[in-house]
Amino acid sequence: MNKKLIAIPFLVMFGLFLGCQNDDNKTEISSGESPILVETDTIEVTTKKGPNVTLSWTAASYSAGDPAELAYKVYCSTDDNLDTVASTEANGTGYGDFEINTTSKVVTGLALLTTYYCNVIVKGPDGYKALYKRVSFSTLIKGDIRKDGEIHDKAARSHSVVALSEAKYFIAADYFGGPAKFTVIDSEGNVIKALTNFDSNTQMQFSAQAKAEGSDDVFISFGDSADFSKGTLISLDGSNDWSVSAPTVYTTDNISIPLEGFARFASGKFITYFVNITDDKSGIVIHNADGSTDVPEIQLFDNIGEQAGSIAILPNDEAFIAATDYPDNYKGKFLVVDQTGAIKKPLTTFSSDQVTNTLRFPLTTSVLENGKVFLAYTENNKVKARFVDPNDWSMTNPVVYVDNNLGGLGSIHLGENYVLLAYPDEDDEKGKFMIIDGDGNVVLGPKVFSDVQPYNLGLAKGSDETVLIAYGMVGINGSRYVIIE
């Protein structure tokens, strides 16, 4: 106890321990000047995984002694009622005890799909307390539409969405009657970069990826239809208003539909999966981090693809490729290749019947935190999904999630073992999404994101945990997006 406090009259002592808020909401005393100063009162959500979140803050200063003697405690509430020390202690749930000289806390066991408000109380050895500025967040996403808007007034044949830094999204689309274009918006729907051409000849044949996690630089892999659909890679410089580089040709054969078949390895290399129309085979190209290729096109199998390729990168940094096998009645199959193109898991059937392809893209894959692959596909007009375990390649039994669907699926990993699945529902001709856990249970949804039946979906999860879905609309000119929070 600070010796100065012994001489303070009883009423002042009582007021000190009762606490009240000062004008700047940083100290909680009724008389005198607090020796605790929270100069930077922002709390950051540094990681968020399912029901667990890590909060970080800057240490407070302490004029009465060593700042290392200050102790911190996190409080959270599902109501926005943590605005003073007294209300935070009364309304919040405390996580752990006051901890000396710490600037982060892992809060566990939160309810899923819930908005939380959290704050930090800092306490000195003399009893003084101060409060930070409360932060709010949702575990996973709430599933609410934050923003919807138009991308273009023409019908789009394909979309590819990339999450950039600072909650920005890069959206590329190919339009009937016009060149392929891209735009950049933030997660509030504000336009950062207006619609701009990236190629005048692309036709349903591209997919985009950020050059690195959180980077604003983008690669687009596509078939240039003006040059017999040669496999082409372009680079867009995010630091220079997404200026487009000269194209690099990576295969001179006539390719079709890379689309979802373009992915980034953790090593920084990239892989393009495509159908080679020249010789009716499917193949891959491995790109270096700078876009160059050391190994020419690697042919994998005969005529497998038909607008239905999807790539997911496994925890061991190998590529899981799912596709439809045209010669074998469009059955769904997958295989795994490493970064040299060597096959690590031979072709394996996951769908014993025809994978429907009326609205294109009847396959989608996402890798969960437990390493398993969420593999959703449209079989006999039903959306089914299985989980594939790369440890032994076992597959769970298929679960039917939608009874009437003609393709057009998209999925994105939300965090931990949760995935968002988006699709057009043929029954009521609306666009819907649901959140599925690692056991295959639907934990949210289905919820409507479009009142018009969508097709050619592109999805990405932003740095602020929002999800953007870009889509075309059946029977209506126009390309739109929704941002889900």
Buried (B, 14 or more C-beta within 10 A) or exposed (E): EBEEBEEBEEEBBEBBEEBBBBEEBBBBBBEEEBBBBBEEBEBEBEEBBBBBBBBBBBBBEBEBEEBEBBBBBBBBBBEEBBBBBBBBBEBBBEBEEBBEEBEBBBBEEBEBBEBBBBBBBBBBBBEBBBBBBBBBBBBBBBBEBBBBEEBBEBBBBBBBBBBBBEBBBBBBBBBEEBEBBBBBBBBEBEEBBEBBEBBEBBBBBBBBBBBEEEBBBBBBBBBBBEBEBBBBBBBBBBEEEBEBEEBBEBBEBBBBBBBBBBBBBEEEBBBBBBBBBEEEBBBBBBBEBEBEBEEEBBBBBEBBBBBBBBBBBBEEEBBBBBBBBBEBEBBBBBBBBBBEBEBBBEBBEBBEEBBBBEBBBBBBBBBBBEBBBBBBBBBEBBBBBBBBEBEEEEBBEBBEBBEEBBBBBBBBBBBBBBBBBBBBBBEEBBBBBBBBBBEBEEBBBBBBBBEBBBBBBBBBBBBBBBBBBBBBBBEEBBBBBBBBB
